[in-house]
Amino acid sequence: MLIENLIFSLNATLPVFLMMVFGWFVKKVGLLDDHSTAQINKFVFRTMLPALLFMDLSTADFRSVWDTKFVLFCMAATLLSVGIAVLYSLPHRDKAERGEIIQAAYRSSAAILGIAFVNNIYGEATMAALMIVGTVPIYNIIAVVTLSLTSPDKNERTGNALWLDTLKGIVTNPIIIGIAVGIAWSLLKIPQPVILSKSVSYLGNMATPLSLIALGASFRFSDTKGKKAVTVGIAFIKLVLFCGIFLPAAVKLGFRGEKLIAILVMLGSATTGSCFVMAKNFGHKGTVTAFAVMLTTLCSAFTLTAWLFILKTLGYI
């Protein structure tokens, strides 16, 4: 029984991890460089990921599968996670890096890995779509506000200008736009022509593998000097602490199966690569963010396997 549960867990995590290893490999052999990897990350963030979210949300029947308790739990856990991340950042002297620490500590790959993991295990991702509704808008809104207020050049933008720039960052965020349009499309029951659905699906289906390859290719161990302690703390909070706090609460509230897997990915998946793009766009160095993405990505293959193994062994999934 234990061997079967371990195989179940590895089947869910190793394919994701191997795509990252493949990205690291193609960078090593010279098929990708830093510029092309950065462009891929931007392209995925601005086009493919919004298309993926639109594809999954616009076709979801929220009226029939809506679970208020589940969505509220995802929102509450996300907000509490942000609070923990803020507390962790306070002792850090460099105020400009606090924004990076906060974002890297709370923001997971929920949109990318959530759908991939749940699809890998259950063949559909309806609950992952609901989890995205409850978390990803909060992720991005708080990220924009945090990165704006802690930006190194924020002194150049004060008062109303700073808040207007922050609001503009929220409204124009590609992920938020993809979510808003997808939900509206679903609720209004707008039909999708075959040409549109196929075109969007082509883009959306490339988002997960391409983003994982780009993540693997982005690893740079030379940038980790002086950042190891704070980043190890981020990794512990992101991959262990949140799950240890909120998974027991989710189980106690009766969440099982696909819902529990969606919550697990929301809590314990790696820091998303789009954090780096956003940090750079708001004037931050991005060093802490890049190292956090790298470390949590490497470690999450093992921690997620362990959490999946525990939940499977206990009979919750």
Secondary structure, 3 states (H helix, E strand, C coil): CHHHHHHHHHHHHHHHHHHHHHHHHHHHCCCCCHHHHHHHHHHHHHHHHHHHHHHHHHCCCHHHHCCHHHHHHHHHHHHHHHHHHHHHHCCCCCHHHHHHHHHHHHCECHHHHHHHHHHHHHCCCHHHHHHHHHHHHHHHHHHHHHHHHCCCCHHHCCHHHHHHHHHHHHHCCHHHHHHHHHHHHHHCCCCCCHHHHHHHHHHHHHHHHHHHHHHHHCCCHHHHCCCHHHHHHHHHHHHHHHHHHHHHHHHHCCCCHHHHHHHHHHHHCCECCHHHHHHHHCCCCCHHHHHHHHHHHHHHHHHHHHHHHHHHHCCCC
